[in-house]
Amino acid sequence: RKFYVFPNEFFRETYVERLPQESQNDRNDRAIRRVAHWYRRHIVGPEVVLLTDDKACQGKATSDGLLALRAAEFVAKMRKKFPEAGEKLALRDEEEDGEPEKSTPSATPRSHPQKRKSFVSATDGSVYPAHLKGSEVEQGLKERRLFQGMLRMHMNTCMHGSVTCAGTEEIEVSGRLALNRAIDGDIVVVEKLEDAEALERADKRLRRELPDPDFGKSDAQPSTTDTIKENATATTAGDRPKGRVVGILKRNWREYCGSLRPLQAERQRESGPGVYNKSDRVFIPTDSRLPNIMIQTRHSTNLENKRIVVVLDGWDRFSHYPSGHWTKILGDVGDRNVESMVILHEHGVITREFSESVYRCLPPAHWQPGPADLKGRTDLRDICICSVDPPGCKDIDDAVSCEPLPNGNFRVGVHIADVTHFVHPDTAIDREAAERCTTVYLVERRTDMLPGLLTTDICSLRGKVERLTFTVLWEMTPEAEVVDTSFCKAIIKSREALSYGEAQARIDDPKDNSEITTCLRNLLKLTRQIRARRVDNGALELASQEVRFELDSETQDPTDVAEYQQRETNKLIEELMLLANQAVATKILNTFPMFGVLRRHPPPKDEQLKSLQNLLAKHGLNDFKFGNNKELSESLQKAVKAEDPFFNTLVRIMTTRCMNQAVYFCTGELQPALYAHYGLAMERYTHFTSPIRRYADVLVHRLLAAALGIATLPEQLQSKATIAEQCEKINVKHRSSQFASRASADLHTFMFFNKKGQQSAEAVVTRIRRSGMQVNVPRYGIEGVVAMPEEDWEVREEEQYIQSKKEAGRIEIFAHIMVSIEADNSDFRNRTNIRFERLIKDGEREKYKEVEESRKQVQKEMFPDLLEREAN
């Protein structure tokens, strides 16, 4: 796809003067024909074609000897080579033929007002009210009658959302008329409603008269990803003011993945077979927060049961649906690779191949360290260094060492892949990494930030090969007190690349007294003390369940699912990485106080912690305090129930939901009082230890090199505005990658239960919602919302309990219940539904230890942990 812009208006041979009495349009057409003639005289080879749908212009061009075609004629000529070309011409061709088709109002998004049936009390036949003019919006905002903000739809619906105005007040917007064609992410203008009931009544009338009663409705329960997203942004609803959208300042339209509603389902919604038009199809987005989209296509049957990509073209006020056209077929619905592509696409993950210009930045595939590479480096090839990573890990970006010193202390080292030796500032590979920002991990695949030659070979600290590193060295006493800290660029030769399990087995084997094992045991002793001090200072240990899957060796489909567990070696590596990140943060901040790239974690949401405090008080825990991170940490350790061993883990999970997200920031943009990392109980923290998969670490490596005088500070790190902009981009990409990973776990959970069929399991209630209750299923490590029918149950969200209307049953937080779990793909959204079966009495509860032992046995049979990866 190559095109060139030719400034013909500024070129002597193609410029034309407007003739007397000649219209501007005729003059422009004549100028275009002049350009076509110029191209014919100067281009050798390709045929010059003038494209125009103006019949007069086409006639004049043909009489002048030019090849002139209408757009439809050109597409018809190209269809053999590009059979999917011309999708957007489908409707226009029909209009040009002069044979308008019979169609229902919902199936003609571009119909004119006089051709449409009126569904609401509008004299012009419109479905939605017109948006205000720009001048009216501006005046209303000045007078504070109107409010501006981003519309965010609630979980699992495109019918209810809220707009945060001026960063504080939230206005609820519910119903299609109130939303007025706005979709999730649009920047909208809203006005508050004095009488919201009148609009609700009109909305109900519209729903009754709409041929598609399921518009904007989903019976499927929200996925775990939906729940986590909702919790991350949720605030207490209370009595929020109601409002309606009166203008849209900026659209958030993008490409959407999904599937077409089956033909049979569409026929059932039409008034009869005589009005059914095969080219009019309803597209169901995979994101349930988006409305269905009407598309027109000539490839209707080819799109059946496919995942496709659709873009929006418009949504006028005479159309129930937005209109769009499809651009790409991703593959078959239900195919795991296709569904993973959908997840990546929906979360904005860059999946394109690396360009030639990026590959030209790489060293040769057979690269080995040479004299130029070793200049100025500390030679650490003779000391005992090893790496400890998830099993099967190929992108090994860290290794560790521990040497006894003559004075009885230890020299502890963290050695990080020297990625910036190969990725130089403002090169093609650096710009690509700055755009991708992070490697994205799904259950069965990953999308790299950097090309594989670097990530899995030249920068990977594999065993028994020489590699370049950026190293942090400490002298520590046997009590893990740091005596001295130093930094250097080095060359190492790792003795062994171990998995967490292999390292743990070495430590636990009393007969193994090898140099590597002795090193690991010493490190374990030191990191236990470091961790204990960190926890004493208030560091939080928050449970966050991670789902692991056993994958079939041939099909790679999930055959079992269980909750993730850590070994002691995981904590060993984690503590050393935290210590290195903290040391580097201090160094770069002291040297570049205005240009540092750090990571901060704001204190938790006070209102939500108060709600959790009140909830725990009802269950006999009256000493839950959270004045600071140390108080909260101590409260979490005390939150135990002898009769329910899972209770403490549950409280930690619920506390996690109250946390703010940690973010990257430029130190010159914030006051030092805001630098701290609440969860880690550290005043200064950054990310230095994973430059292979995080661009923030690449920036930090450059800052550290400049702080040590090894290199000059790049231009990109000499501007606060530039650093802040890049940090915000990294934060957005990081959140998207987290949600993509969670969505992948949801997909594999769906596939697992789709294959296994309905399963029953014990669950624990963690929250009462308007729609029912949120539960945690320990056996499978999943969460979900259990819908409770209004006719049978009374949901008391404020009091956090559900009361049965038919019997004396009452469900409260922390209640153990039996649920059924099954896959549901009725709306093409790969949901796993959880349904309430019955309450479990205390004597019926599963024994925690037995569940743990059973889970461990299952995990021993699993394939390598594809979800397990280092967090630091």
MOTA-V449842 format. One record per backbone hydrogen bond with DSSP energy under -1.0 kcal/mol. CO is the residue of the C=O (numbers start at 0). NH is the residue of the N-H. Records with the same first field share a line. If there is no record, write none. Layout:
# MOTA-V449842
CO=NH / NH
This chain:
# MOTA-V449842
5=7
6=9
7=10
10=13 / 14
18=21
22=26
23=27
24=28
25=29
26=30
27=31
28=32
29=33
30=34
31=35
32=36
33=37
34=38
35=39
36=40
37=41
38=42
49=68
53=57
54=58
55=59
56=60
57=61
58=62
59=63
60=65
61=64
66=49
68=51
69=73
70=74
71=75
72=76
73=77
77=81
81=84
85=88
86=89
88=92
89=93
90=94
91=95
92=96
93=98
94=97
103=106
104=107
107=110
111=114
112=115
119=121
121=124
132=136
133=137
134=138
135=139
136=140
137=141
138=142
139=144 / 145
146=189
148=187
149=163
150=184
151=161
153=156
158=174
159=153
160=172
161=151
162=170
164=167
168=164
170=162
171=242
172=160
174=178
175=179
177=244
178=181
182=185
185=150
186=248 / 249
187=148
188=245 / 246
189=146
190=243
195=199
196=200
197=201
198=202
199=203
200=204
201=205
202=206
203=207
204=208
205=209
211=214
213=216
222=226
223=227
224=228
225=229
226=230
227=231
228=232
229=233
240=171
241=192
243=190
245=131
246=188
249=186
255=309
256=285
257=307
258=283
261=265
262=266
263=267
265=268
271=274
276=279
278=296
280=294
281=260
282=292
283=258
286=289
292=282
293=323
294=280
299=302
302=305
304=332
306=329 / 330
307=257
308=326 / 327
309=255
310=324
313=322
315=318
316=126 / 127
321=293
322=312 / 313
324=310
327=308
330=306
331=334
334=338
335=339
336=340
337=341
338=342
339=343
340=344
341=345
342=346
343=348
344=347
354=358
355=359
357=360
358=361
363=366
369=373
373=376
377=490
384=494
385=399
386=497
388=499
389=392
393=395
395=460
396=416
398=414
399=385
400=412
402=410
404=407
408=404
409=475
410=402
411=473
412=400
413=471
414=398
415=469
416=418
417=420
418=421 / 422
423=426
426=430
427=431
428=432
429=433
430=434
431=435
432=436
435=437
436=694
439=446
444=441
446=439
450=453 / 454
451=455
452=457
453=458
459=461
461=464
466=491
467=417
468=489
469=415
470=487
471=413
472=485
473=411
474=482 / 483
475=409
476=479
480=476
483=474
485=472
487=470
488=377
489=468
490=379
491=466
493=463
495=386
497=388
498=502
499=503
500=504
501=505
502=506
503=507
504=508
508=511
513=517
514=518
515=519
516=520
517=521
518=522
519=523
520=524
521=525
522=526
523=527
524=528
525=529
526=530
527=531
528=532
529=533
530=534
531=535
532=536
533=538
534=537
545=563
547=561
549=558 / 559
551=555
556=551
559=549
561=547
566=570
567=571
568=572
569=573
570=574
571=575
572=576
573=577
574=578
575=579
576=580
577=581
578=582
579=583
580=584
581=585
582=586
583=587
584=588
585=589
586=590
587=591
595=666
597=664
599=662
600=677
604=608
605=609
606=610
607=611
608=612
609=613
610=614
611=615
612=616
613=617
615=618 / 620
616=619
627=631
628=632
629=633
630=634
631=635
632=636
633=637
634=638
637=639
640=643
643=646
645=649
646=650
647=651
648=652
649=653
650=654
651=655
652=656
654=657
655=658
657=604
662=599
664=597
665=668
670=673
671=674
675=600
676=681
678=539
681=676
684=598
689=693
692=438
694=698
695=699
696=700
697=701
698=702
699=703
700=704
701=705
702=706
703=707
704=709 / 710
713=716
714=717
718=722
719=723
720=724
721=725
722=726
723=727
724=728
725=729
726=730
727=731
728=732
729=733
730=734
731=735
732=736
733=737
734=738
735=739
736=740
737=741
738=742
739=743
740=744
741=745
742=746
743=747
744=748
745=749
746=750
747=751
748=752
749=753
750=754
751=755
752=756
758=820
760=818
762=816
763=775
764=813
766=773
770=787
771=768
772=785
773=765 / 766
774=783
775=763
776=780 / 781
781=776
783=774
785=772
788=791 / 792
791=804
793=802
795=799 / 800
800=795
801=810
802=793
808=803
810=801
811=814
814=764
815=839
816=762
817=836 / 837
818=760
819=834
820=758
821=832
823=830
824=827
830=823
832=821
834=819
837=817
840=843
841=844
846=850
847=851
848=852
849=853
850=854
851=855
852=856
853=857
854=858
855=859
858=861
863=865
